[in-house]
């Protein structure tokens, strides 16, 4: 499950779980020349038919066919070598990182096999549960600053109770840091569910425009929410160059709404929801079929990523955000105990940032 997911309609790649959920080693699996060429040719057909941007779909398909015709794949003898080269060629035209190629030693479920599809979905759901619906850590830092380590986005109905518990635990903090430095994406509706805890009422977050039929799917925060909302307090979002897809969206939406300050590195930049297509019994290609449109900026983060408000290296971002949050809290409470607590936390945070001893990714 390293490069693809069993869902035929998983809208955003679950990179965080997919990276850790595989035991595949396709590098030693041989592939016959005729099958190799069929995989490349079929990939070109599917990209041309389904890729979200029709003009670029033609260009990507033409590039694959030219590479095949010129013998670029002739020396490839193993499944992993083909997977890696084909994925590289797919992304080389417009750098869309949602264009992925997957290989499985075990036969992939056939499209008309509902039992196998249901089993795959159940396995994915179990992985989400095992990973605590993507909430890896919640804690109260010095100076009464809350911290959440969020590494992906499960379906809203699955993550709602855990999210409510996390925000309930941090309900009395004075500022919040949401760590997306290892967040690889997930379900768009899951992004909206978590975002709902940071925004009041029903807020328009994102539109997803599909190539086929020009259908638009809109995502909004929840008017009614299980658990508390975290309002009228500073929010900081940590990013890295590996923050991707749904992680990109979460940061982008909150930045556009001026609800959070982004701290860290420019994100990876993937704004195209994707769908899996079976190439043969063992290969699968992930192809973006839609694009995101933010209702405020009228564009998205595809290829550009989210530009941080406070640039910092990924391993320094937590320390930088913690210090910024503490300084923002100065003077907001005149109680001597609070003033002393925040002042002491600032002194410690400044020293830690100066020494470079805080903020490393978990």
C-alpha positions, 0 to 999 in steps of 0.5 A, spaced: 500 500 500 505 504 499 504 508 492 496 507 492 490 505 496 485 500 495 479 505 495 477 507 487 475 514 489 479 516 495 480 523 493 486 525 496 492 520 497 493 518 504 501 518 504 502 518 511 499 511 512 501 509 506 508 510 507 508 505 513 503 500 511 507 496 506 511 490 506 512 490 498 519 489 495 517 489 488 525 491 486 526 483 484 520 482 481 521 481 473 517 484 468 516 481 461 517 486 455 510 486 452 507 487 459 512 492 460 510 496 454 502 494 455 503 498 462 506 504 459 501 504 453 495 503 458 497 509 462 498 514 457 490 512 455 488 513 462 491 519 463 489 522 456 482 520 458 481 522 465 487 527 467 483 534 470 487 538 465 485 536 458 491 540 455 496 537 459 493 530 459 494 530 452 501 533 453 503 527 458 500 522 454 504 524 448 510 524 452 509 517 455 508 515 448 514 518 445 518 515 450 515 508 449 517 509 441 524 511 443 525 505 447 526 509 454 523 503 457 527 497 453 532 496 458 527 495 464 527 488 467 523 489 474 517 491 476 520 497 481 524 500 476 518 500 471 514 503 477 519 508 478 521 510 471 513 511 469 512 515 475 518 520 474 515 520 466 508 522 469 510 528 473 516 530 468 511 534 464 507 539 469 510 536 476 503 534 479 505 530 485 498 526 485 500 522 479 503 516 482 504 509 480 503 503 484 505 495 484 502 490 488 505 483 489 498 480 490 493 481 485 489 487 485 482 487 486 478 487 480 473 492 479 467 488 479 469 484 485 465 488 491 467 483 496 475 484 495 473 492 495 470 492 501 475 488 504 480 493 502 476 499 505 475 495 511 483 494 512 484 501 510 479 503 516 483 499 521 489 502 519 486 509 521 484 506 527 490 504 529 493 511 527 488 514 532 485 517 526 491 521 524 492 524 531 499 522 534 499 527 540 496 532 544 499 536 549 499 543 553 506 546 552 509 551 557 505 558 557 499 554 556 500 553 549 496 547 546 499 542 541 497 537 536 501 533 532 496 531 526 499 527 520 493 525 516 485 526 515 480 520 516 473 520 514 469 526 518 464 520 521 471 516 523 475 522 526 469 526 529 470 523 536 477 523 537 477 530 534 472 532 539 476 529 545 483 533 543 480 539 542 476 538 549 483 537 552 486 543 549 480 547 550 483 552 556 489 553 552 491 560 550 494 559 543 494 553 539 499 550 534 497 544 529 503 540 527 502 538 519 510 537 518 508 530 517 501 530 514 500 527 507 493 528 506 487 524 506 479 526 505 477 533 504 471 532 508 476 530 514 480 537 512 473 540 513 471 536 520 478 538 523 477 545 521 470 546 524 473 546 530 477 553 529 472 557 525 465 559 527 459 557 524 458 555 517 464 557 513 466 556 505 473 552 505 474 549 498 470 547 491 473 541 487 471 542 480 471 535 476 473 535 469 468 530 467 461 533 467 464 540 470 461 538 477 463 542 483 463 539 490 463 544 495 466 543 502 464 547 508 465 547 516 460 544 520 454 548 523 453 543 528 459 540 531 461 535 536 466 538 541 468 545 543 470 550 538 477 553 539 475 561 537 478 568 538 485 565 540 491 565 536 493 559 532 499 557 528 500 551 523 507 548 522 509 545 515 515 542 512 516 541 504 513 534 505 506 537 508 502 535 502 495 534 499 490 535 505 495 538 509 496 543 504 489 545 503 488 545 511 494 550 511 492 554 505 484 555 507 486 557 514 491 562 511 486 565 506 481 566 512 487 569 516 485 564 522 492 562 522 499 563 521 503 558 517 510 557 520 516 552 517 517 551 510 513 551 503 509 545 502 509 540 497 503 543 493 498 538 491 491 540 490 488 535 485 484 530 488 485 523 485 482 516 483 486 510 482 485 506 475 487 499 475 493 497 469 493 490 470 493 485 475 499 488 479 500 495 477 495 501 478 496 509 476 493 514 480 490 520 476 488 527 478 480 528 476 479 534 479 482 541 482 481 545 488 478 552 487 479 556 494 473 561 494 477 567 497 483 566 492 480 563 486 486 559 485 489 553 489 496 551 491 498 546 486 505 546 484 506 552 488 505 550 495 503 554 501 508 559 503 509 560 510 508 567 514 514 565 518 519 561 514 523 556 518 526 550 517 522 544 519 526 542 525 526 549 528 518 550 526 515 548 533 520 552 537 519 558 532 511 558 533 511 556 540 516 563 541 511 567 537 505 564 540 508 566 547 510 573 545 502 574 542 500 572 549 504 578 553 499 583 556 493 579 554 492 577 561 494 582 567 494 576 573 501 576 576 501 569 576 499 568 568 504 574 567 510 570 570 508 564 567 508 567 560 514 571 561 518 564 564 516 560 558 518 566 553 525 566 556 526 558 556 523 558 549 528 564 546 534 560 550 532 553 546 531 557 539 538 560 540 541 553 542 537 550 537 534 544 542 527 545 540 522 544 535 525 537 531 519 533 528 516 528 533 
